[in-house]
Amino acid sequence: MKQLPALLRKIAKLRILVIGDVMLDHYIWGDATRISPEAPVPVVEIARDTWTAGGAANVALNLASLGAQCTVAGFIGDDEAGIRLKRLLHEKGIVTVTTPGTGATIVKTRVLVQNQQLCRLDRESPQPHYAVTAAQARSLFTAAIRAADAVILSDYAKGILSDALVAGVTRIARAAGKLIALDPKPKHPLAFRDLDLITPNKREALQLAGMEPAPHLPFPAAEVCARLHRRYRTRNLVITLGEEGMLLSSRGKVVKTIPTAAREVFDVSGAGDTALAGLVLALAAGASLEQAAHFSNAASGVVVGKLGTATVTPEELLAYVAHES
């Protein structure tokens, strides 16, 4: 991390395209001191509401917060939530490309009582309402892919990403010599191949590898990495291990495990988005996989120390790393 200032300067010159399931994160903050007489549930007295970008839009927010120029493509409806989401993104200088669809803007509402999440309320339409055809994808994304330094496919299994879309975007990115990364969701299996980076967590990696978890045995890192490389031909693999850090793999071989950088963990919401953004930015700026992982790990360490879906700035990252060294 001694090269962090130079790396941040390179990142400030990058342009990244994010394609995926964008959403609005809504937080209701309050307190609960009594039980409802109508049912055995707490009565929440609301103190305030806050909103931020979520899903693929949070990946974009993290990229912009770290200094890169960013375009995010996904479905944003002509509704109150969509208007709010566009405003949040545009305020951060993020360009939006709205994909066609007939659904509502996806909203996740979290109710927090004394900084503890009580419940989450989701508003979304069925997946077909957000689907994008291969022809629509070519028309919408070709110019943006060619103008970008890297492309991130951010899958939250809401319907934007499909086999045809991923294959089409991969072909365009490959032809243009652009780095392409995917944060996969195995419950929404995609037939992806030949990407530069995928970033599953431990459970997702096992699912992608077709393996069952064995709670009382060590994580089978070598077998998982080998299987994922055979199946997907991905150049780099980073498996996020939560409190255990990150497992790095290149071309199917385990490189090393990097311990977590987090000092305090208040909220892991969106931490995976921060990790993905950090990895792609550092790799696109010319860092090695290990250097990119240390950069990403430090960024995630800052974010999990905050409440709610959050981002990290270059100044916060520099201060964090200085404190750790």
N, C-alpha and C positions, 0 to 999 in steps of 0.2 A: 504493500500500500504506500510505499515511499513515492511511487509515481502518480499518486492520486491527483495532485493539482494538474499535472500534464494531461492525465486521462480525462479529467473534467473539461479541460479546454478543448480536447478533441471531440468530446460528446456534444459540446455546445454547437458544433458545426454539422451535426448529423440531422438527417430527416428520416423519421420512422413512420411506417404505415401500419396501423392496427386494424384488422378485420375480425369482427366477432359479435358476440351477444352483448350489446351495450344495455345498461340499465341505470335507474336512478335509485340511490340509497337514501332512505328517509329514516331519520332517528327521532324518536319521541322520548324526551328526557323528563323524568318526574320522580315522585316519591309515592310510596304506598305504606300507609300506617293503619289501615283497617281492612276488614274483609266485607265484601258485599253482602247485604241482607238477601239478595236475590239468588246467589249461588256461592259456593265455597271458593271464591276467587278474590284476589286483591283488588282494591279500588286504587287506580293510579291517578294521582293528581298531577296533571301535566304542567311542567315548568316552561318548556320551550320545544320547538321543532327545529331540526337542522337537516340539510340536504347536501349530498355530494354525489359525484359520478361513481357508478359501480360497474362490476363486470369488466368487459373489454374497455369501457370508458374509464375505469380506474387504472387500467394498464396505461392508457393514453395520458392520464393525469400524472402518473408516476414518471413517465418519459419526459413530459413537459416540465415537471417540477425539478428534474435533474438537469434541465437545460437544453434538451433536444427540441427540434421542431417536430410537430406531430400532426398526423391526419388520422382520424378514426372513422371507420366505415361500419355501419350497422343500422338496425331499424330504430328510428325515433318517430313516434307517432305525432299527429297533429292534435295533441291533447295537452292538458295543463302540465302533466309530468314531462312530456316531450319538450315543451317550451322551456321549462325550468332546466332540464338537462342540457339543452343546446346552449342556454345562457351560461351555465356553469362551465361548459367546455370552452365556449368562445371567450369568456373572461380570462382564461388561461392561455389564450392564443392558439387553441387547438382547432384545426379545420375539421368540419364534419361532412361526411358523405352519407346521405340517408339512403338506405336500400329500400326497394319496394316491399310492400306488405299491407296486410289488412288488420293487424292486431293492435293492441294497446301498448303503449310504452311500458316496458317491464319495470316494476317498482318493488323493491324490498323494503319493508318497514320494520324496524327493530324498536321494541319498547324497552327502554333501560330504566331501571329503578335503582337509585343509589349506585350508579355506574355498573350495575349487573344486568345482563340481558334477561328480560323476563319472557319474551316471546318474539317471533318473527312472523310478519304477515306479508304474503306474496301476492302481487297482482300481475298476471300475465295471461296471454292467449295461448291456445294450443300451437305446437310447433309449425304446422303447415302455414299458419298466418304470417310467419317470418321467413319463409323459404325464398331463396334466391336461385334462379336458374343459371346454368353455365353461361348462356348467352348474355344474360343481364350482368353477370360477374365480369365477363370480358369487357363489356361496354363501360362499366362503372370503375373498374380497378386497373386496367392496363396502364393508363397514363400515370396514375398515382404510384404503381409499383415501379415503373421505370424511373420516376423522379425520386424514389426513396433509396436510402442506404440499406435498409433492412425491412422485412415484412414480418409481422407477428400475427399468427392466427390464434385468437383467444376464444376457446370453446367453453361455454357454460351450459351446453346441451339444451339451448332454447330454440334452435332451428335454423339459425343463419348458415352455419357451416354444414356442408354436405360433402359426400365423396367427390361429386362432380366439381363443386366449387373449389375444394382443396386441391384436386388434381389440376384444375385450370390455373389457379393462382401459382401453384408450384412450377408449372411449365413456364409461365410468363416470367416468374422470378429467376428461375434457372437460366433462361435464355438471356436475361438482362444482367446476369452475374450478381444477383442480390442475395444476401443472407436471408434465410427464411426459418422461422421458429414456430413451434406449436405448443400450447399448454393443453394437453388432451384430457378428455373426460371419458373413461372407458364405458360408462353407462350410455354414452352416445358414441358407439364405435365408428371410427372413420378409417377409410382405407388409404392412409397417408404413407408416402415413401420418399426417400432421398431428401430429407430435410437436414438442415444444419444443426438443429437443436430441438429436443423435446424436454419438458420439465414436469414430469409427473411427481406426485408425492409417493410415499412408500406403498400405500394401499393401491393406488392407481397403477404403479409400476408392476406390482404382482398381477393385477387384473389384465393388464396389457400383455404380460408374458404368459398368461394362461395358467397361473400358479395359485394355489390356495395358501392363505396365511397360516403360519405355524407359530402361535403365540409364545411357545416355550423354547423355540429354537432361534438362533441368530438369523438375521436377515440374509437370505442367500444371494448376496450381491453379485458374485461372479456369474452365476447361472441366469439371474434376471437380466444382467447387462448383455450377456451373450445372446439370449433369446430375443431381446428387443432389437438387437442389431440384425439378427437373421431375419426377423419378421418385417422390420421397417427400414432397414438400411440407413439409419440416422447417423450422421457423423458424430455428433456430441449428445450425450445424455447426462442430465443433472437430475438426480432424485432428491427431492427435499425430504429430510428426515425429521422435521420438527425440532425438538430440543436436542437431537443428536447431530444436527448440522446438515451438510450436503454431501452426497455421494457423486463423484465425478467419474464419467466413463467416456472413452473415445474409441470409436470403431469397435465397440463390443468388449473392450478391455477395461477393467477397473483402473482408474488413475490414482485416486486417493479419496479419503473422506476429510472434509473440512469441518471442524466443530462449530457450533452456533456462535454467533457474535453477540447475541442478545444478552444484556445485563438484567433487564426486568421485562416481564411479559404482562401487559395489561390487556391486550386485545389482538388476536391473530387475524381479524377480519381484513381481507385484502393483502395479507402478507405474501401470498403466492404471486399476486400481481406485481408487487414490488420486486420480488426475487426475479421474476421473468424479465421485467423491464431492465433491471440492473445487468443481468447476464447479456441480453441482446445489445444494450448500449455499449458495454465494454468490449464484446466481441466485434461489433461493427466498428469500434474505434481502434481495432488492431491488437487488443489484449489477447493473451493466451487463455485457454479454458480455466486454468487455475487462477490467474489474475482476475478474470471475469467473475469467478465464483467468490473470491475474497471481496471484490467490490459489491456484488449482489448481496452477500451475507451481511456486510456492514450496513447496507441500505435497509435490509429487512430488520436488522437489529434496532435501528432507530424507529422504524414504523411500529413494531410490536410493543414499543414502550409508550405508544399513544392510544387513546381510546377512540374507537370507531374506525371506519375506513379512512386511512391516512396516507400521506406521501412524505417524501424526504427531500430537502433542498441540498444543494452543494455545500452551503455553509454549515448546515446541521451535520452533514456527513464528515466534513473536514474536522469539525469540533469533536465528533464522536470518535473518529480514528485517532486524533491527537490525545484524547483522554485514555484510550486503550493502550497506546504505545508508551 
